[in-house]
């Protein structure tokens, strides 16, 4: 199968999965346990995505300016800064770390 065939197959599977989600009864989704599970999965997936984007470069683990940016943004979050300030602090920390020689 060509690349476009695989892409179209992936699109069809994605649309089918979304449609199956609409068929789930509302009573099942209103369950407090389901809400906790969905919230926990969201947090776990976001944490995994953040870790991969911070510490990975291709197939290699790296420690560079992204780690400094993550630490600075985490500190800003801990101090309860607004989201835009957290993003700006992380960007500034990464820029300073790169300026000082962190690749």
N, C-alpha and C positions, 0 to 999 in steps of 0.2 A: 504494500500500500504506500502511496506517495505521502509526502509531508502534509499536503492539503487534506488528504483523506483522514489522517490522524487528527488534524486540527478540527475538522468537521465532526469526527467521532467524539472528541473531547467536548465540543460545544453541545452536541446532542445529549451526552451523558449529564452535562451540567444542567441543561434545561430540564431533563427528566428528573434529576435529583431535586431541583427546586419545585417542580410540580408535585412530586411525592410529598414534599414538606407541607404543601397546601392541603393535602388530604389527611393530615394528622388531626384528630379531633381536638377541639379547643379545651375540652375537659382535661385531657392529658397534659396540655401545655400550661394550664393554670395550677398544676400541682406545685406546692412549695419546694418539694424535693427537686423537681425538674428545673425550677428557676435557680436553685443553688448549683446544680450540676452545670447548667448553661453558663452561669457566671464564673464558675471555677475553670471551666474549659477555656473561656475567653481570656482570663487572666493568665493561664498557663501557656496558651498559644502566643500571647503578646510577649510574655517573658522569654519564651524560646526564640521568637523572632528577633527580639532585642539582643539576646546573647549571641546568636549566629551573626547578626549584622555587626556586632561590636568586635568579636574575637576571631572571626574567620575571614580569610582572604583566599578565595578559591578552595583548595583542599588543605590549607595550612592554617594553623592557629597563630595569630599575631597579637602583639601588644604594641599599640601605636597611639596616635592622637585620639582615636575613637574611644579608647578606654578613659582617657582624661576627660573627654566630653561627656561620657556617660556618668562618671563620678561627679562632675560639676553639676550636671542636670539633676542627678539624684539628690545632691545636697540642696539645690534650689527647690526641689519638690518637698524635701523634708522640712524646709523652712516655710512651706506653704506659699510659694511664689505663684503668680498666675502663669498659665500655660505658655503664653508668648514670652514671658520673662525666662521660663525654663528653657525654651528653645534657643533664645538669644544667648543665655549663659552657656549652654552647651556648645553653640557655634563659636562663641568667643574663646572658650577654653580650648576647643580643637584648633582654632586659628593660632592661638598663642603657643600651644604645644608644637604645632608644625613650624612656627617661626623659630622656636627654640631648638628644633632639630629632631623632633619625633616624626618619623616618616608617616 
